[in-house]
Amino acid sequence: MLDWWDITLRLGVATLASGIIGLNRDLHGKPIGLRTLGLVGLATATVVLLANPAALEAGRLSDATSRIIQGLLTGIGFLGAGVIVHADQSKVKGLTSAACVWFTACIGIVCGLGLWRLVIVALAIALLLLVLGGPVERALHRIFGVNPDSTSQD
């Protein structure tokens, strides 16, 4: 059985890492933020720990854990869909925030499994993408003469 410190570490890192993604969304004025995505990460890590903590401690994935992960990744799409808005017939907004919901669920799962290096690398890449992705997209639009109003933006 996992001890209190291991449980606290797994749930705490899941909440913190997911909350960081939420903070990025909030700072960009998106309809989802630190609390929502922090809770997504915390909830998924909690459910993964619930599945079979003894198997996780031994470093293997039980069938129950596998089924829970499959259900989480399918079901979390409904929460993500809630932040997607059709502004008009030509624009869809909220896709990046919806992807962040799904990503934070994955971070929660990985934290629940205790795979710390994977959490760190995935979070670093996600933050780079979120911070640099917009400016790179805008620069490419200017270079290639694409009108950003004719494409979906988040």
C-alpha positions in Angstrom: 0.0 0.0 0.0 1.2 3.5 -0.8 2.2 5.6 2.2 0.7 9.1 3.0 3.7 10.9 1.5 3.6 9.1 -1.8 -0.2 9.7 -2.1 0.3 13.4 -1.2 3.2 13.7 -3.7 1.2 12.1 -6.6 -1.9 14.1 -5.9 -0.1 17.3 -5.2 2.0 17.2 -8.3 -1.0 16.3 -10.5 -2.9 19.3 -9.1 0.1 21.7 -9.4 1.1 20.6 -12.9 -2.5 20.8 -14.2 -3.0 24.1 -12.4 0.0 25.6 -14.2 -1.7 24.8 -17.5 -4.9 26.3 -16.2 -3.1 29.4 -15.1 -1.8 29.8 -18.7 -5.4 29.5 -20.0 -6.7 32.0 -17.4 -4.0 34.6 -18.2 -5.0 34.4 -21.8 -8.6 35.1 -20.9 -9.9 31.7 -21.8 -13.0 30.2 -20.2 -11.1 27.7 -18.1 -8.4 28.3 -15.5 -6.2 27.2 -12.7 -9.0 25.8 -10.4 -10.8 23.8 -13.2 -7.7 22.2 -14.7 -6.1 21.7 -11.3 -9.2 19.7 -10.3 -9.1 17.7 -13.5 -5.5 16.6 -12.8 -6.3 15.9 -9.1 -9.4 13.9 -10.0 -7.7 11.7 -12.6 -4.7 11.1 -10.3 -7.1 10.1 -7.5 -9.0 7.7 -9.6 -5.8 6.1 -10.9 -4.7 5.6 -7.3 -8.1 4.2 -6.4 -7.8 1.5 -9.1 -5.1 -0.6 -7.4 -2.4 1.1 -5.3 -0.6 -2.2 -4.6 0.0 -2.8 -8.4 1.2 0.8 -8.8 3.6 0.4 -6.0 5.0 -2.7 -7.6 5.4 -0.7 -10.9 2.8 -2.5 -13.0 -0.5 -1.5 -14.4 -3.5 -3.7 -13.4 -6.4 -4.4 -15.7 -8.6 -2.3 -13.4 -6.2 0.7 -13.8 -6.1 0.2 -17.5 -9.9 0.2 -17.8 -10.1 3.3 -15.6 -7.6 5.2 -17.7 -9.5 4.3 -20.9 -12.7 5.5 -19.3 -11.1 8.7 -18.1 -9.6 9.6 -21.4 -12.9 9.0 -23.2 -15.1 10.7 -20.7 -12.9 13.8 -20.2 -13.8 14.8 -23.7 -17.2 15.9 -22.5 -15.6 18.5 -20.2 -13.4 19.7 -23.0 -16.3 20.0 -25.3 -17.9 22.4 -22.9 -15.2 25.0 -23.5 -15.5 24.9 -27.3 -17.6 27.7 -28.7 -18.8 28.3 -32.3 -18.4 32.1 -32.5 -20.0 32.1 -35.9 -20.1 29.8 -38.9 -16.5 30.3 -39.8 -14.8 30.4 -36.3 -14.4 27.9 -33.6 -12.9 29.0 -30.3 -11.7 27.1 -27.3 -10.0 24.2 -29.0 -6.7 24.8 -27.2 -8.5 25.0 -23.9 -10.3 21.8 -24.7 -7.0 20.1 -25.5 -5.6 21.5 -22.2 -8.4 19.7 -20.4 -7.5 16.4 -22.0 -3.8 17.1 -21.4 -4.3 17.8 -17.7 -6.3 14.5 -17.4 -3.3 12.8 -18.9 -1.0 14.6 -16.4 -3.2 13.4 -13.6 -3.0 9.9 -14.8 0.8 10.0 -15.1 1.1 11.5 -11.6 -1.2 8.8 -10.3 1.2 6.3 -11.8 4.2 8.1 -10.3 6.1 8.5 -13.5 7.8 11.8 -12.5 10.2 12.2 -15.5 7.3 11.8 -17.9 5.3 14.5 -15.9 8.3 17.0 -16.1 9.0 16.5 -19.8 5.4 16.6 -20.8 4.6 19.7 -18.7 7.7 21.5 -20.1 6.8 20.7 -23.7 3.2 21.8 -23.1 4.2 25.1 -21.5 6.6 25.8 -24.4 3.9 25.1 -26.8 1.4 27.2 -25.0 3.8 30.1 -24.5 5.5 30.1 -27.9 2.8 28.5 -30.1 0.7 31.7 -30.5 3.6 34.0 -31.5 5.0 31.4 -33.9 1.6 30.9 -35.5 1.2 34.7 -35.9 4.6 35.0 -37.4 4.0 32.2 -39.9 0.6 33.9 -40.9 2.5 37.1 -41.7 5.3 35.3 -43.6 2.9 33.2 -45.7 0.3 35.9 -46.0 -2.5 33.9 -44.5 -5.3 35.9 -43.0 -5.6 34.8 -39.4 -9.3 35.9 -39.4 -10.0 33.1 -41.9 -8.7 30.4 -39.6 -9.7 29.1 -36.2 -7.8 30.6 -33.3 -7.9 29.9 -29.6 
